[in-house]
């Protein structure tokens, strides 16, 4: 099979997985508003993407080492390190909200431990599916052909577009989602560890829930005053975008050892 056909087949398979996931998410009994908060659809999405990625790597003659998932690469330790780094990054976002919006924080009287557990599971499986789609096999192919910076830009752009079509405001997508994608992509480009990038991704989402940046039953805290004007919201997004972009640029400029090679 010609080499360009494999990425196309991977993209087509990913689209099928996502469409099936969206279909399941709209079933009331297992969807986002169900008692399981959409965990079942994202679990199936993650499983499907794991299988699709394994098939793609096998077709190329590549091993999981290129994604940093082999046992001797300590994937669980890398995931834990990613969680810590992602929590630190999201903590800086929280600082930006606090300073710019003058927000104060108090315990959430509506907090639910069950909701927090479900949020953890949802983010874990959902972000695993996303990372395999954007920072997995396809990233390796793009990096091999066009270089890591281009792979980061392309995958982050697609990552942002899919969030835009989901109905998020364009400024939030550009300043938040796109630049966060740059960070996740830069982490993978620098260390070639999907567990590390996954940990960063999961932590940034989970910390938003826990701290009330994205308030809900899984939030330990809620804000007394959270962005009461469009100007404040724009300044917060610009601050987050600048922070994320700076982190991504530093990581991409950081020299690394290995390169993406052919067969392993």
N, C-alpha and C positions, 0 to 999 in steps of 0.2 A: 504494500500500500504506500502511495506517495506520502511523504512526510507532512505535507500541508493538509491532508485529509484527516489526520488524527486530531489536530486541534479543532477542526470544524465539527467532527463527530463528538468531541468532548463538549463543545459549546451546545450542540443540539441536545445532547444528553442532559446537560445542566438545565437547559430551558424546560425540558420535560419534567425534570425533578422539581423545579420551582413551580411550574403550573400545577403539578399534582399536589404539592405542598399548599398552594393557595386554595385549591379546591377543598382539601381537607380542613383548612383553617376556617372555611365558611360553613362547615357543618356544625350546627349549634351544640351538639353533644360533646364535641372534642375541640371546638374552636377556641379563640382567644377569650370569649366570654363564658366558657364552660367552667365547671369546677376544677378541671386540670389546667386551665389557663393556656391552652394551646401547646402543651408539652408533647402530646402524642404526635401531632403533625411535624414538629421540629425534630423529634427523635427519628422519625421516618426519613425526613430530609437529610439529616446527618448520616444515617446509615446508607442511604442511596448515594450520597456524594463520596463516602468512603469507598464503596464498591466501584463507582465510576472512576475514581482516581486510581484505585488499584489496577483496574483494567487498562487505563491509559498509560500508567508507568510500565506495566508489563509489555504493552505493545511497543514501547520505545526501547525496551531492554534496560530500563532504569530500575534502581532499587529505592526503597523508602529512605535510604540514607540522604538522598538529595533533598528530602523534606525534613530531615532531622528527627525522624521517628523511630530509628533503630534503637535497640535496648542500650547499647554502649554509648549512645549520644545523650543519655539521661533525659528523655522527653518529659518525664514528670517533674524533674527539677527545673527544667527550662520553663515548663508551664507555670510553676510556682513563682519563678523569677518574673515571668511576664505579668502575673497577677499583681505582684508588688509594684512593678514599674507602671502598669496601667492605673493602679490605685493612686500612685503619686501624681500621675498626669491628670487624672480626674480631680484630685484634690486641688491642683492648681486652677482647674476650671472653676471649682467651687470658690476659691479665693477671688477670682475675677468677678464672679457674680456678687460676692459679699462686698467687695470694695466699690464696684461700679454702681450697683443697685442699692447699696446701703442695707442689704438684707441681714436679718437676724434669724437665728434658728432655735427651734424649741422641739421637745419630743412630740412625736405624732400620736395623738390619742386613738387614731384609727389603725395603728400598726397591727399587722397580722403575721405571725411567724410562719404560718402555712403559705401565705402569699409570698413571703421572702424566699422560702424554699423553692416554690414553683418558679419564681423569677430567676433564681440561680440555675435551675435546670433548663429553663427556656433559653436564657442567654448562652449557656454552655453549648447546647445542641444547635441552636440557631447560628451562633457565631462559628461553630465548627463547620457547618455547611457553607457559610459564607467564606471562611478562610480557605477551604478546599476549592471553592469556585474561583476565588480571586488571587490567593497566594499559594496555590498548589501547582498542579501540572501545567496549567495555562501560563502562570507566571514564569515557570522554568522555560517554557518554549519561547515566550516573548523575550526573556532575558538572554537566552542563548542567541536569538536572532538579532535583537535590537539593543541589548544592554539593559542592565538593571534599572537605571533611571527611567527609561521609556516604559519598561514593564510596570513600574510603580505608577507612572502617570496614567497609562491606559487602564489598568485595573482599578485605580481610584476613580477615574472618570466613569467607568461602567458602574462601579459601586454607588456613586452619587446619582447617576441617572435612574437607577432602579429605585432608589429612595425618593427621587423626585416624582416619578410616576405613581408612587404609592400615596402621594398627596401632601408630602412635607413642603413647607414654604421654600422657595428657591434660595433665599438668603441663608436659611438654616442648613440647607443641603450643601451649598457652596462653601460656607464658612465652617460648618461643623462636620458634616459627613465626608465631604471631599478631602478636607485637610486631615481628618482622622484616618481616612484611607491611606493618605500619604505616610502617616506615621506607621501604620500596620505594615504597609508595603516596604518601608525603609527598614523596619525591624527585621523582616524576613530577608530582604536583600543583604543586610549587613551580616546576619548570623546564620542564614539558611536553616532556620528552625521554625517550622510551622507551629509546634507547641508553644514556643516563646511568643510568636505573633498572636496566637489564639489567646494566651493568657492576658496580654495587653488589651485585646479586644473585649474579652469577657469582663475584665475589671472595670474598664471605662464605662461599659453599660451598667454593670451592677452598682457601681458607686453612684451613678446618677440616680438610680432607684433608691438606694439606701439613704442618701443624703437629702433627698427631696428635690434635687435638681429636676427630676422627672417624678413628680409627686404621685403617690398612690398608696395602697394598703401595705406594700412592701417597704415603705419609707420609714426609717427610724426617726427621722426628723422632718419637719416642714418649715418653710420660710414664713416669717411674719410679713415680709415685704419683698416680693420677687418681681422685679421689672414692672414698674407702673407707667412706663412711657416707651414709645417706639424708639426714641433716641437712646435710652438705656439699653434696650434689647440689641440695637445695632452695635453699640460700643462693646457690649459683652461678646457678641459673635465675632467682631473684629479682633478683640483681644485673644479669644480662643483660637481663631484662625492664625494669628501671628505666632502664638505659642506653638501650635501644632506644626506649622510650616517650618519654624526654626528648628524644632526637634528633628523633623524629617530631613532637612538639609544637612544638619550636623551628622546624622547617621549615614546618609548617602556619601558624604565626603570623608567619612572615617574609613581608612584603609582596612581591607579585609584580606584574609589568606587565600582561600580557595576561589575557584570560578566554577560556573556551571559548565560541565563537560558533557560529552556524549554518553556512551554506555558505561554503566557501572554494575 
